[in-house]
């Protein structure tokens, strides 16, 4: 894997930060109150959690049951660009997307998802599973095949 030494350091710093941060209590409280602060929590993670940018914070929150924050990964960016929606990278060498461009790309993906009856995070997961080598568990494959067919048949315009 790329930069495995850096990843180990980031995971260690995050593991040291997490118990002291109060973020787990913030997330549990927000879940109890209807998940109304997911964007605020994501920005706090991005700002304070060591080694966690918007994409990883969005992935983390999706795993916590949040559905409106979007992990804007390579596949989501390509999906948007194939539809004429440009997501500009601030630093092409690192492939990072600036805050303004990330929020704009997330907004566009959310509009497409809403138009077709998906949650934003759900649509991103569909796009990811279609574009990457990731395969769903056996019990979810039939459902996934239907979603892949749906992706091919719907231009989202």
Residue, then its C-alpha position, 0 to 999 in steps of 0.5 A: x500500500x502507498x505510504x504505509x509508514x505514514x498511515x501507521x503514524x496517522x492511525x496512532x495519532x488518531x487513536x491517541x486523540x479519539x478518547x480525549x476528543x469527546x467526539x464519540x459523545x458528540x456523535x452519540x448525542x447527535x444520533x439520539x437527536x435525529x442526526x441533525x449535525x452531521x456536516x458540523x461533526x464532519x467539519x470538526x473531524x476534518x479540522x481536529x482529528x489527526x490525519x482525517x480529511x473530509x473524505x475520510x470523515x464522511x466515510x467514518x460518519x457513513x459507517x455511523x449511519x449518517x447519509x447526507x455527508x458524501x465521501x467524494x472519492x475518485x469514483x464520485x469525482x469521475x462520475x460528476x465529471x462524466x456528467x459535465x460537473x467539474x470538481x477542481x483539485x486545488x493541489x493536482x500533485x496530491x489530488x486534494x479537493x479544496x473545501x469550496x470545491x468539495x462542498x460544491x461537488x457534494x451538493x451536486x451529487x446530493x441533488x442527483x441522489x435526491x432526484x433518483x430516490x437515493x441518499x447521497x451517501x448511498x449513491x456514492x456507495x453505488x458509484x464506488x462499487x460500480x467503478x472499483x474492484x469492490x464486490x458486495x457480500x454474496x447475500x447482497x449480489x443480486x441487489x447490487x446487480x440491479x443497482x449496476x443495471x440501474x446505473x447503466x440505464x440512468x444518465x442522471x441528467 
